[in-house]
């Protein structure tokens, strides 16, 4: 089942749609939609995800890039890394969406406007990694959130076709 993101109304609340931060996930479309990407380890302050396969659509055997996510012990700094499977080099463009939508409910790659429609924040970068200061995005601190990481070896635009996967981040501090 695929999901479309949109603002909630009273009718949606009565339909049993999932409510997250004022944004609803609406189940629509054919049952053969792209499956949820899986296989990335959850991120904790004491445990980074490790490298995880990034793949397009439902072709999980077509992996060209890897992604990794880690969180500082004070939950303030989120570091995202990407690299090519073939060469270990940084993809030409990498991007991420931080959102409160659970990773298990995202069944397609989010582009910038789709990310923002979920109440998320969109980041794009070149090079092997980026570090995001979450004190600028307090809605993610002290909660569980998702990071969709994507990479494209060819495109200079973050909205182009890309290989991606979803990570769950447990943004709770240690001790």
C-alpha positions as CSV (number, residue, x, y, z in Angstrom):
1,X,0.0,0.0,0.0
2,X,1.4,3.4,-0.9
3,X,0.9,6.5,1.2
4,X,0.2,10.1,0.2
5,X,1.0,12.9,2.6
6,X,-1.6,15.6,3.3
7,X,-3.2,17.8,6.0
8,X,-5.7,16.2,8.3
9,X,-9.4,16.9,8.4
10,X,-12.1,15.7,10.8
11,X,-13.1,13.1,8.2
12,X,-9.6,11.6,8.2
13,X,-9.5,11.4,12.0
14,X,-12.7,9.3,12.0
15,X,-11.2,7.0,9.3
16,X,-8.5,5.8,11.6
17,X,-5.6,7.5,9.7
18,X,-2.4,7.7,11.6
19,X,-1.9,11.2,13.0
20,X,1.6,12.6,13.5
21,X,2.3,16.2,14.2
22,X,-0.7,17.4,12.2
23,X,0.1,15.4,9.1
24,X,-1.9,12.4,8.1
25,X,-0.8,9.3,6.1
26,X,-3.5,8.2,3.7
27,X,-3.5,4.7,2.4
28,X,-4.3,4.9,-1.3
29,X,-3.2,3.1,-4.5
30,X,-2.5,-0.5,-5.5
31,X,-1.3,-3.2,-3.2
32,X,1.7,-3.7,-5.4
33,X,3.3,-0.4,-4.5
34,X,7.0,-0.2,-3.6
35,X,7.6,-2.0,-0.3
36,X,9.0,-0.3,2.7
37,X,12.8,-0.3,2.7
38,X,14.2,-2.4,5.5
39,X,17.5,-3.7,6.9
40,X,19.0,-0.6,8.5
41,X,19.9,-0.9,12.1
42,X,18.2,1.5,14.5
43,X,20.3,4.4,15.7
44,X,21.0,5.1,19.4
45,X,23.4,7.5,21.1
46,X,25.5,4.4,22.0
47,X,25.1,2.6,18.7
48,X,25.4,4.0,15.2
49,X,23.5,2.2,12.3
50,X,26.6,0.9,10.6
51,X,26.6,0.8,6.8
52,X,23.2,0.1,5.2
53,X,22.3,-0.7,1.6
54,X,20.6,2.1,-0.3
55,X,18.5,0.9,-3.2
56,X,15.9,2.2,-5.7
57,X,12.2,1.4,-5.6
58,X,11.7,-2.3,-4.9
59,X,14.9,-3.6,-6.4
60,X,16.7,-4.5,-3.2
61,X,19.3,-6.5,-5.1
62,X,20.4,-3.4,-7.0
63,X,22.6,-1.6,-4.4
64,X,25.0,1.1,-5.6
65,X,25.4,3.2,-2.5
66,X,25.6,2.8,1.2
67,X,24.4,5.1,4.0
68,X,25.2,5.3,7.7
69,X,23.7,7.4,10.5
70,X,25.0,8.2,14.0
71,X,23.9,10.4,16.9
72,X,26.1,12.1,19.5
73,X,25.8,11.1,23.1
74,X,24.0,14.4,23.9
75,X,21.6,13.8,21.0
76,X,22.5,17.2,19.5
77,X,24.6,16.1,16.5
78,X,23.3,13.7,13.8
79,X,25.9,12.6,11.3
80,X,24.9,11.0,8.0
81,X,27.5,9.3,5.7
82,X,27.1,8.0,2.1
83,X,29.5,6.1,-0.2
84,X,29.6,4.2,-3.4
85,X,29.6,0.4,-3.1
86,X,32.0,0.2,-6.1
87,X,34.6,2.7,-5.2
88,X,34.0,3.9,-1.6
89,X,33.9,7.5,-3.0
90,X,31.2,10.0,-2.0
91,X,28.2,10.0,-4.4
92,X,27.8,13.2,-6.5
93,X,24.8,14.2,-4.4
94,X,23.4,13.0,-1.1
95,X,20.3,14.1,0.7
96,X,18.2,13.2,3.7
97,X,14.7,13.9,5.1
98,X,14.3,14.0,8.9
99,X,10.6,13.3,9.7
100,X,8.5,12.2,12.6
101,X,6.7,9.7,10.3
102,X,7.8,6.2,11.4
103,X,10.3,4.6,9.0
104,X,8.1,1.6,8.6
105,X,5.4,3.7,7.1
106,X,7.4,5.4,4.4
107,X,7.2,3.3,1.2
108,X,8.7,5.6,-1.4
109,X,11.6,8.1,-1.7
110,X,10.7,11.5,-0.4
111,X,11.6,14.5,-2.4
112,X,12.0,18.0,-0.8
113,X,8.4,19.0,-1.0
114,X,7.1,15.6,0.1
115,X,9.6,15.7,3.1
116,X,8.3,19.1,4.1
117,X,4.7,18.0,3.7
118,X,5.3,15.4,6.5
119,X,6.6,18.2,8.8
120,X,10.1,17.1,7.9
121,X,13.3,18.9,7.2
122,X,15.3,18.3,4.0
123,X,19.1,18.4,3.7
124,X,21.3,18.0,0.7
125,X,25.1,17.9,0.6
126,X,28.1,16.9,-1.5
127,X,31.0,14.9,0.0
128,X,31.1,11.9,2.2
129,X,29.1,13.2,5.1
130,X,27.1,15.9,6.8
131,X,26.5,16.7,10.4
132,X,23.2,18.3,11.4
133,X,23.0,20.3,14.6
134,X,19.6,19.2,16.0
135,X,19.4,22.1,18.4
136,X,18.2,24.0,15.3
137,X,15.3,21.4,14.9
138,X,14.1,20.8,18.5
139,X,11.1,18.8,17.3
140,X,13.5,15.8,16.8
141,X,15.3,16.0,20.2
142,X,14.1,13.6,22.9
143,X,11.9,11.6,20.5
144,X,12.0,8.8,18.0
145,X,12.2,10.0,14.4
146,X,13.1,8.8,10.9
147,X,15.9,9.7,8.6
148,X,15.6,8.8,4.9
149,X,19.0,8.8,3.4
150,X,19.5,8.9,-0.4
151,X,22.4,9.2,-2.8
152,X,22.9,9.6,-6.5
153,X,26.2,9.0,-8.2
154,X,25.2,11.0,-11.3
155,X,22.7,13.8,-10.5
156,X,23.7,17.1,-9.1
157,X,20.1,17.7,-8.0
158,X,18.7,16.1,-4.8
159,X,15.3,15.5,-6.3
160,X,16.7,13.2,-9.1
161,X,16.4,9.4,-9.1
162,X,18.3,8.0,-6.2
163,X,19.1,5.0,-4.1
164,X,17.7,5.3,-0.6
165,X,16.8,3.7,2.7
166,X,15.1,4.6,6.0
167,X,16.7,4.7,9.4
168,X,14.9,5.0,12.8
169,X,16.7,7.3,15.3
170,X,16.1,7.0,19.0
171,X,16.8,10.6,20.0
172,X,17.0,10.0,23.8
173,X,20.1,10.9,25.7
174,X,22.2,8.5,27.7
175,X,22.2,8.8,31.5
